Amino acid sequence: MKQGKHGGDIYKAAAELNVSVDEIRDYSGNVSHIQPECLKKLDTSRLLSVLPEPESNTLKKVYASSINVNPENICVTAGTTEAIEKICRLFSGKRANICMPTYSDYEYFCNMYGISVKTHPVLAPADLCFICNPNNPTGRTMPRSEILEMLKSSPQTLFVVDESYMPFHINEADFTLKNHLADNLVVLRSFSKIFGVPGLRLGFMITGNTELAESVTKLLPPWNVNSIAQAAGVLLTDEDTTKTAVRTAKFKKAFLPELDGVHWIEPLESDVNFILCRLHGVESANVFRKCLEQKVLIRDCSNFAGLKGEHIRFSLRGDMQPLIDAFRNVL
């Protein structure tokens, strides 16, 4: 098995090893291991017995109120991926800048819809610009002032700022743009990562450009978000993510010394729940394979465009010992 397009493919890993998916320790998916207690309130049998609400209007109103914007400024999507795909569809045949290395789906959907791509730091004139903030795979955060200056200097460009990992930042309020409405800004938010519910496929697109929001909505199927995700979203909107962010930061600080004994790994600074590591004297594909043999899944970062050298990435989970043991058995 080689690294796929994304992390988190526990099914392929289990099939490769001929084991149950429950035996795979997944550190590749950047998802919190902490799920809110409120999810236990969901009556899944009842929710599965009815069709989802078209356009998720109830959830849209609840989420809009929670961030002090109007519902017409929001699209509820099946994860941020659906929003990225629809935006690229609307900009078919145009030009995009993508700040790399970063999440591969921006370029993937640009290619799908014939959008020509330029990569950072060459910020050429463009119709679209994708910025992952905090960035995946680096875990670093761009200052809000820097992005706002870009919006001001390039009013003809639609900036899509993906804040899927922003809730993990302990100073989120100083960086987020979710309350900043502008005609040339789209902010993407995800419930999947911070709440540990990637299976729900739930995300939000926020923009001051109501015409764009309406255009994206018209491209969405009427039941793009399922009933359980809609109900869970209403509950999760009231959840305070600060405790998870602080807890994750403390856990990361306590964990990093564990890597000191693994001489070939150099962890790089990260603001969120995953860590990009530079490798010395060993290939990322080999580390990936050796860890997989021990039923441990990490992210081989060799297929991140713009990332020079050998790197791996792993996320912070409740039990990091299997990962440390796997690393110690690589060489």
C-alpha positions as a Markdown table, in Angstrom:
| # | Residue | x | y | z |
|---|---|---|---|---|
| 1 | Met | 0.0 | 0.0 | 0.0 |
| 2 | Lys | 1.2 | 3.5 | -0.9 |
| 3 | Gln | 0.1 | 6.8 | 0.3 |
| 4 | Gly | -3.2 | 7.8 | -1.3 |
| 5 | Lys | -4.6 | 11.2 | -2.0 |
| 6 | His | -5.8 | 11.7 | 1.6 |
| 7 | Gly | -5.1 | 10.4 | 5.0 |
| 8 | Gly | -7.6 | 8.4 | 7.1 |
| 9 | Asp | -8.0 | 5.4 | 4.7 |
| 10 | Ile | -8.3 | 2.8 | 7.4 |
| 11 | Tyr | -10.3 | 0.5 | 5.1 |
| 12 | Lys | -7.5 | 0.2 | 2.6 |
| 13 | Ala | -5.0 | -0.3 | 5.3 |
| 14 | Ala | -7.1 | -3.0 | 7.0 |
| 15 | Ala | -7.5 | -4.8 | 3.6 |
| 16 | Glu | -3.8 | -4.6 | 3.0 |
| 17 | Leu | -3.0 | -6.3 | 6.3 |
| 18 | Asn | -6.1 | -8.6 | 6.3 |
| 19 | Val | -7.2 | -7.3 | 9.7 |
| 20 | Ser | -10.3 | -5.5 | 11.1 |
| 21 | Val | -10.5 | -1.7 | 10.6 |
| 22 | Asp | -10.7 | -1.5 | 14.4 |
| 23 | Glu | -7.1 | -2.8 | 14.7 |
| 24 | Ile | -5.7 | 0.1 | 12.7 |
| 25 | Arg | -4.4 | 3.0 | 14.8 |
| 26 | Asp | -5.0 | 6.0 | 12.6 |
| 27 | Tyr | -2.8 | 9.1 | 13.1 |
| 28 | Ser | -3.1 | 10.2 | 9.5 |
| 29 | Gly | -6.5 | 11.9 | 9.4 |
| 30 | Asn | -6.1 | 15.1 | 11.5 |
| 31 | Val | -9.3 | 14.4 | 13.4 |
| 32 | Ser | -9.8 | 15.1 | 17.1 |
| 33 | His | -10.3 | 12.0 | 19.2 |
| 34 | Ile | -12.6 | 14.1 | 21.5 |
| 35 | Gln | -16.4 | 13.9 | 20.7 |
| 36 | Pro | -18.9 | 16.1 | 22.5 |
| 37 | Glu | -21.3 | 14.5 | 24.9 |
| 38 | Cys | -24.2 | 16.3 | 23.3 |
| 39 | Leu | -24.1 | 13.8 | 20.4 |
| 40 | Lys | -25.5 | 11.1 | 22.7 |
| 41 | Lys | -28.8 | 13.1 | 22.5 |
| 42 | Leu | -29.4 | 12.2 | 18.9 |
| 43 | Asp | -32.3 | 9.9 | 18.2 |
| 44 | Thr | -30.8 | 8.3 | 15.1 |
| 45 | Ser | -33.7 | 5.9 | 14.5 |
| 46 | Arg | -36.1 | 8.7 | 14.2 |
| 47 | Leu | -33.8 | 10.9 | 12.2 |
| 48 | Leu | -33.2 | 8.0 | 9.7 |
| 49 | Ser | -36.9 | 7.6 | 9.2 |
| 50 | Val | -37.5 | 11.1 | 7.7 |
| 51 | Leu | -36.0 | 13.0 | 4.7 |
| 52 | Pro | -33.5 | 15.7 | 5.5 |
| 53 | Glu | -34.7 | 19.3 | 5.5 |
| 54 | Pro | -34.1 | 20.7 | 2.0 |
| 55 | Glu | -31.1 | 23.2 | 2.0 |
| 56 | Ser | -30.7 | 22.6 | 5.8 |
| 57 | Asn | -32.6 | 25.8 | 6.6 |
| 58 | Thr | -33.0 | 25.2 | 10.3 |
| 59 | Leu | -29.3 | 24.5 | 10.8 |
| 60 | Lys | -28.4 | 27.4 | 8.5 |
| 61 | Lys | -30.3 | 29.8 | 10.7 |
| 62 | Val | -28.9 | 28.4 | 14.0 |
| 63 | Tyr | -25.3 | 28.6 | 12.7 |
| 64 | Ala | -25.8 | 32.0 | 11.2 |
| 65 | Ser | -27.1 | 33.3 | 14.6 |
| 66 | Ser | -24.1 | 31.7 | 16.4 |
| 67 | Ile | -21.6 | 33.7 | 14.3 |
| 68 | Asn | -23.7 | 36.9 | 14.0 |
| 69 | Val | -24.3 | 36.8 | 10.2 |
| 70 | Asn | -27.5 | 36.5 | 8.1 |
| 71 | Pro | -28.6 | 33.1 | 6.8 |
| 72 | Glu | -28.3 | 34.3 | 3.2 |
| 73 | Asn | -24.5 | 34.6 | 3.8 |
| 74 | Ile | -24.2 | 30.8 | 4.5 |
| 75 | Cys | -24.4 | 27.6 | 2.5 |
| 76 | Val | -24.5 | 24.3 | 4.5 |
| 77 | Thr | -22.5 | 21.7 | 2.6 |
| 78 | Ala | -21.6 | 18.0 | 2.9 |
| 79 | Gly | -18.1 | 18.9 | 4.3 |
| 80 | Thr | -15.9 | 21.6 | 2.9 |
| 81 | Thr | -15.1 | 19.4 | 0.0 |
| 82 | Glu | -18.5 | 20.0 | -1.5 |
| 83 | Ala | -18.1 | 23.8 | -1.3 |
| 84 | Ile | -14.7 | 23.6 | -2.9 |
| 85 | Glu | -16.0 | 21.6 | -5.8 |
| 86 | Lys | -19.0 | 23.9 | -6.4 |
| 87 | Ile | -16.9 | 27.0 | -6.3 |
| 88 | Cys | -14.5 | 25.5 | -8.8 |
| 89 | Arg | -17.5 | 24.5 | -11.0 |
| 90 | Leu | -18.7 | 28.1 | -11.0 |
| 91 | Phe | -15.2 | 29.4 | -12.0 |
| 92 | Ser | -14.7 | 26.8 | -14.7 |
| 93 | Gly | -12.0 | 27.7 | -17.3 |
| 94 | Lys | -10.7 | 30.7 | -15.2 |
| 95 | Arg | -7.4 | 31.2 | -13.3 |
| 96 | Ala | -6.5 | 30.3 | -9.7 |
| 97 | Asn | -3.6 | 30.9 | -7.3 |
| 98 | Ile | -3.0 | 28.2 | -4.6 |
| 99 | Cys | -0.6 | 28.8 | -1.7 |
| 100 | Met | 1.4 | 25.5 | -1.6 |
| 101 | Pro | 2.2 | 23.1 | 0.0 |
| 102 | Thr | -1.4 | 22.7 | 1.0 |
| 103 | Tyr | -4.6 | 20.5 | 0.8 |
| 104 | Ser | -4.6 | 18.8 | -2.6 |
| 105 | Asp | -8.3 | 19.1 | -3.3 |
| 106 | Tyr | -8.0 | 22.7 | -4.3 |
| 107 | Glu | -5.8 | 21.8 | -7.2 |
| 108 | Tyr | -7.7 | 18.6 | -7.9 |
| 109 | Phe | -11.0 | 20.4 | -8.5 |
| 110 | Cys | -9.3 | 23.3 | -10.4 |
| 111 | Asn | -8.0 | 20.6 | -12.8 |
| 112 | Met | -11.4 | 19.0 | -13.0 |
| 113 | Tyr | -13.0 | 22.2 | -14.2 |
| 114 | Gly | -10.2 | 23.5 | -16.4 |
| 115 | Ile | -9.0 | 26.2 | -14.1 |
| 116 | Ser | -5.3 | 27.1 | -14.7 |
| 117 | Val | -3.3 | 27.1 | -11.5 |
| 118 | Lys | -0.4 | 29.2 | -10.3 |
| 119 | Thr | 1.3 | 28.4 | -7.0 |
| 120 | His | 2.6 | 30.7 | -4.2 |
| 121 | Pro | 4.7 | 32.8 | -3.9 |
| 122 | Val | 3.9 | 33.8 | -7.5 |
| 123 | Leu | 0.6 | 35.4 | -6.8 |
| 124 | Ala | -0.2 | 36.3 | -10.4 |
| 125 | Pro | -3.5 | 38.0 | -11.4 |
| 126 | Ala | -6.3 | 35.4 | -10.8 |
| 127 | Asp | -10.0 | 34.9 | -10.5 |
| 128 | Leu | -9.6 | 32.5 | -7.5 |
| 129 | Cys | -7.1 | 32.1 | -4.6 |
| 130 | Phe | -7.2 | 29.2 | -2.2 |
| 131 | Ile | -5.7 | 29.6 | 1.3 |
| 132 | Cys | -5.8 | 26.9 | 3.9 |
| 133 | Asn | -5.5 | 28.7 | 7.3 |
| 134 | Pro | -4.2 | 27.1 | 9.5 |
| 135 | Asn | -2.5 | 25.3 | 6.7 |
| 136 | Asn | -2.4 | 21.5 | 6.0 |
| 137 | Pro | 0.2 | 20.0 | 6.1 |
| 138 | Thr | 2.3 | 22.6 | 7.8 |
| 139 | Gly | 0.0 | 23.5 | 10.7 |
| 140 | Arg | 1.0 | 27.2 | 10.5 |
| 141 | Thr | -1.4 | 30.1 | 10.5 |
| 142 | Met | -1.3 | 33.2 | 8.4 |
| 143 | Pro | -2.1 | 36.5 | 10.2 |
| 144 | Arg | -5.5 | 37.9 | 9.6 |
| 145 | Ser | -4.1 | 41.3 | 8.7 |
| 146 | Glu | -2.1 | 39.7 | 5.8 |
| 147 | Ile | -5.2 | 38.1 | 4.3 |
| 148 | Leu | -7.2 | 41.3 | 4.6 |
| 149 | Glu | -4.5 | 43.2 | 2.8 |
| 150 | Met | -4.7 | 40.6 | 0.0 |
| 151 | Leu | -8.4 | 41.1 | -0.2 |
| 152 | Lys | -8.0 | 44.8 | -0.4 |
| 153 | Ser | -5.2 | 44.8 | -3.0 |
| 154 | Ser | -6.9 | 42.2 | -5.3 |
| 155 | Pro | -10.6 | 43.0 | -5.3 |
| 156 | Gln | -11.1 | 41.2 | -8.5 |
| 157 | Thr | -10.0 | 37.9 | -6.9 |
| 158 | Leu | -12.3 | 35.6 | -4.9 |
| 159 | Phe | -10.3 | 34.4 | -1.9 |
| 160 | Val | -11.4 | 31.1 | -0.5 |
| 161 | Val | -10.0 | 30.8 | 3.0 |
| 162 | Asp | -10.4 | 27.2 | 4.4 |
| 163 | Glu | -10.5 | 27.4 | 8.2 |
| 164 | Ser | -11.2 | 23.7 | 8.8 |
| 165 | Tyr | -8.5 | 23.6 | 11.5 |
| 166 | Met | -9.0 | 27.1 | 12.9 |
| 167 | Pro | -11.0 | 25.8 | 16.0 |
| 168 | Phe | -7.8 | 24.0 | 17.1 |
| 169 | His | -5.9 | 27.3 | 17.4 |
| 170 | Ile | -5.8 | 28.5 | 21.0 |
| 171 | Asn | -6.0 | 32.1 | 19.7 |
| 172 | Glu | -8.7 | 31.5 | 17.1 |
| 173 | Ala | -10.5 | 34.8 | 17.8 |
| 174 | Asp | -7.4 | 36.7 | 16.7 |
| 175 | Phe | -7.1 | 34.8 | 13.3 |
| 176 | Thr | -10.6 | 33.7 | 12.1 |
| 177 | Leu | -12.4 | 35.5 | 9.3 |
| 178 | Lys | -15.7 | 33.8 | 9.8 |
| 179 | Asn | -17.3 | 37.1 | 10.9 |
| 180 | His | -15.7 | 39.2 | 8.1 |
| 181 | Leu | -18.1 | 39.5 | 5.2 |
| 182 | Ala | -16.7 | 40.7 | 1.9 |
| 183 | Asp | -17.7 | 40.3 | -1.7 |
| 184 | Asn | -14.4 | 38.7 | -2.6 |
| 185 | Leu | -14.1 | 36.4 | 0.5 |
| 186 | Val | -15.4 | 32.9 | 1.2 |
| 187 | Val | -14.6 | 31.3 | 4.5 |
| 188 | Leu | -15.0 | 27.5 | 4.8 |
| 189 | Arg | -15.6 | 26.0 | 8.2 |
| 190 | Ser | -15.8 | 22.3 | 9.2 |
| 191 | Phe | -17.4 | 20.4 | 12.1 |
| 192 | Ser | -15.6 | 17.2 | 11.1 |
| 193 | Lys | -12.1 | 17.9 | 12.6 |
| 194 | Ile | -12.6 | 19.7 | 15.9 |
| 195 | Phe | -15.6 | 17.6 | 16.9 |
| 196 | Gly | -14.2 | 14.3 | 15.7 |
| 197 | Val | -17.1 | 13.5 | 13.4 |
| 198 | Pro | -15.7 | 13.2 | 9.8 |
| 199 | Gly | -18.4 | 10.6 | 9.0 |
| 200 | Leu | -21.1 | 13.3 | 9.3 |
| 201 | Arg | -19.7 | 15.2 | 6.3 |
| 202 | Leu | -20.8 | 18.7 | 7.5 |
| 203 | Gly | -19.3 | 22.0 | 6.6 |
| 204 | Phe | -20.3 | 25.7 | 6.1 |
| 205 | Met | -19.5 | 28.3 | 3.5 |
| 206 | Ile | -19.7 | 31.9 | 4.7 |
| 207 | Thr | -19.5 | 34.9 | 2.3 |
| 208 | Gly | -20.6 | 38.5 | 2.0 |
| 209 | Asn | -21.3 | 37.8 | -1.6 |
| 210 | Thr | -24.9 | 36.7 | -1.4 |
| 211 | Glu | -25.1 | 36.2 | -5.2 |
| 212 | Leu | -22.3 | 33.6 | -4.9 |
| 213 | Ala | -24.0 | 31.9 | -2.0 |
| 214 | Glu | -27.2 | 31.7 | -4.0 |
| 215 | Ser | -25.3 | 30.3 | -7.1 |
| 216 | Val | -23.6 | 27.6 | -4.9 |
| 217 | Thr | -26.9 | 26.7 | -3.3 |
| 218 | Lys | -28.5 | 26.2 | -6.8 |
| 219 | Leu | -25.8 | 23.6 | -7.6 |
| 220 | Leu | -26.4 | 21.6 | -4.4 |
| 221 | Pro | -28.8 | 18.7 | -4.3 |
| 222 | Pro | -31.9 | 19.4 | -2.1 |
| 223 | Trp | -30.8 | 16.8 | 0.4 |
| 224 | Asn | -27.0 | 17.2 | 0.3 |
| 225 | Val | -26.8 | 17.0 | 4.1 |
| 226 | Asn | -28.4 | 14.1 | 5.8 |
| 227 | Ser | -30.8 | 14.2 | 8.7 |
| 228 | Ile | -28.4 | 13.0 | 11.3 |
| 229 | Ala | -25.8 | 15.6 | 10.2 |
| 230 | Gln | -28.4 | 18.4 | 10.3 |
| 231 | Ala | -29.5 | 17.5 | 13.8 |
| 232 | Ala | -26.0 | 17.0 | 15.1 |
| 233 | Gly | -25.0 | 20.3 | 13.6 |
| 234 | Val | -27.7 | 22.1 | 15.6 |
| 235 | Leu | -26.4 | 20.6 | 18.8 |
| 236 | Leu | -22.7 | 21.1 | 17.9 |
| 237 | Thr | -23.2 | 24.8 | 17.1 |
| 238 | Asp | -23.6 | 25.5 | 20.9 |
| 239 | Glu | -20.4 | 23.6 | 21.8 |
| 240 | Asp | -17.4 | 25.7 | 23.0 |
| 241 | Thr | -14.3 | 24.4 | 21.1 |
| 242 | Thr | -11.9 | 26.4 | 23.3 |
| 243 | Lys | -11.5 | 23.6 | 25.8 |
| 244 | Thr | -10.6 | 21.1 | 23.1 |
| 245 | Ala | -8.1 | 23.6 | 21.6 |
| 246 | Val | -6.4 | 24.2 | 25.0 |
| 247 | Arg | -6.4 | 20.5 | 25.9 |
| 248 | Thr | -4.9 | 19.6 | 22.5 |
| 249 | Ala | -2.1 | 22.2 | 22.9 |
| 250 | Lys | -1.2 | 21.0 | 26.3 |
| 251 | Phe | -1.2 | 17.4 | 25.1 |
| 252 | Lys | 1.1 | 18.3 | 22.2 |
| 253 | Lys | 3.5 | 20.1 | 24.5 |
| 254 | Ala | 3.7 | 17.1 | 26.8 |
| 255 | Phe | 4.1 | 14.7 | 23.9 |
| 256 | Leu | 6.8 | 16.3 | 21.9 |
| 257 | Pro | 9.7 | 15.3 | 24.2 |
| 258 | Glu | 8.7 | 11.7 | 23.4 |
| 259 | Leu | 10.2 | 12.2 | 20.0 |
| 260 | Asp | 13.6 | 13.2 | 21.3 |
| 261 | Gly | 14.7 | 9.6 | 21.3 |
| 262 | Val | 13.8 | 9.2 | 17.6 |
| 263 | His | 16.8 | 10.9 | 16.1 |
| 264 | Trp | 15.7 | 10.8 | 12.5 |
| 265 | Ile | 12.5 | 12.8 | 13.1 |
| 266 | Glu | 12.5 | 16.6 | 13.4 |
| 267 | Pro | 9.0 | 17.9 | 14.4 |
| 268 | Leu | 8.2 | 21.3 | 13.0 |
| 269 | Glu | 6.2 | 24.0 | 14.8 |
| 270 | Ser | 2.4 | 23.6 | 14.5 |
| 271 | Asp | -0.5 | 25.7 | 15.7 |
| 272 | Val | -3.0 | 22.8 | 15.5 |
| 273 | Asn | -3.7 | 19.2 | 16.2 |
| 274 | Phe | -1.2 | 17.7 | 13.7 |
| 275 | Ile | 2.5 | 17.9 | 13.3 |
| 276 | Leu | 4.6 | 17.9 | 10.2 |
| 277 | Cys | 8.0 | 16.3 | 10.6 |
| 278 | Arg | 11.1 | 16.6 | 8.5 |
| 279 | Leu | 13.0 | 13.3 | 8.1 |
| 280 | His | 16.7 | 12.8 | 8.2 |
| 281 | Gly | 18.4 | 9.8 | 6.5 |
| 282 | Val | 15.2 | 7.9 | 5.9 |
| 283 | Glu | 12.5 | 8.0 | 3.2 |
| 284 | Ser | 8.9 | 8.9 | 4.0 |
| 285 | Ala | 7.6 | 6.0 | 2.0 |
| 286 | Asn | 9.7 | 3.6 | 4.0 |
| 287 | Val | 8.5 | 5.1 | 7.3 |
| 288 | Phe | 4.9 | 4.9 | 6.1 |
| 289 | Arg | 5.3 | 1.2 | 5.1 |
| 290 | Lys | 7.1 | 0.2 | 8.4 |
| 291 | Cys | 4.4 | 1.9 | 10.5 |
| 292 | Leu | 1.7 | 0.3 | 8.4 |
| 293 | Glu | 3.2 | -3.2 | 9.1 |
| 294 | Gln | 2.6 | -2.4 | 12.8 |
| 295 | Lys | -1.0 | -1.4 | 12.1 |
| 296 | Val | -0.2 | 2.3 | 12.5 |
| 297 | Leu | -1.3 | 4.7 | 9.8 |
| 298 | Ile | 0.6 | 8.0 | 9.3 |
| 299 | Arg | 0.6 | 10.5 | 6.4 |
| 300 | Asp | 3.5 | 10.1 | 3.9 |
| 301 | Cys | 3.8 | 13.7 | 2.7 |
| 302 | Ser | 5.7 | 13.0 | -0.5 |
| 303 | Asn | 2.7 | 13.8 | -2.7 |
| 304 | Phe | 2.2 | 17.3 | -1.3 |
| 305 | Ala | 3.2 | 19.6 | -4.2 |
| 306 | Gly | 5.7 | 22.3 | -3.1 |
| 307 | Leu | 7.0 | 20.4 | 0.0 |
| 308 | Lys | 10.7 | 19.9 | -0.5 |
| 309 | Gly | 12.5 | 17.0 | 1.2 |
| 310 | Glu | 11.2 | 14.0 | 3.1 |
| 311 | His | 8.3 | 14.6 | 5.5 |
| 312 | Ile | 5.6 | 12.8 | 7.3 |
| 313 | Arg | 2.6 | 14.1 | 9.2 |
| 314 | Phe | 0.7 | 12.7 | 12.2 |
| 315 | Ser | -2.2 | 13.9 | 14.3 |
| 316 | Leu | -2.6 | 13.9 | 18.1 |
| 317 | Arg | -4.8 | 11.1 | 19.5 |
| 318 | Gly | -5.7 | 10.0 | 23.0 |
| 319 | Asp | -3.0 | 7.3 | 23.0 |
| 320 | Met | 0.3 | 8.1 | 21.3 |
| 321 | Gln | 2.2 | 5.1 | 22.5 |
| 322 | Pro | 1.5 | 2.9 | 19.4 |
| 323 | Leu | 2.9 | 5.7 | 17.2 |
| 324 | Ile | 6.1 | 6.0 | 19.3 |
| 325 | Asp | 6.6 | 2.3 | 19.4 |
| 326 | Ala | 6.1 | 2.1 | 15.6 |
| 327 | Phe | 8.7 | 4.9 | 15.1 |
| 328 | Arg | 11.2 | 3.1 | 17.3 |
| 329 | Asn | 10.9 | 0.0 | 15.1 |
| 330 | Val | 11.4 | 1.7 | 11.8 |
| 331 | Leu | 15.2 | 1.4 | 11.7 |
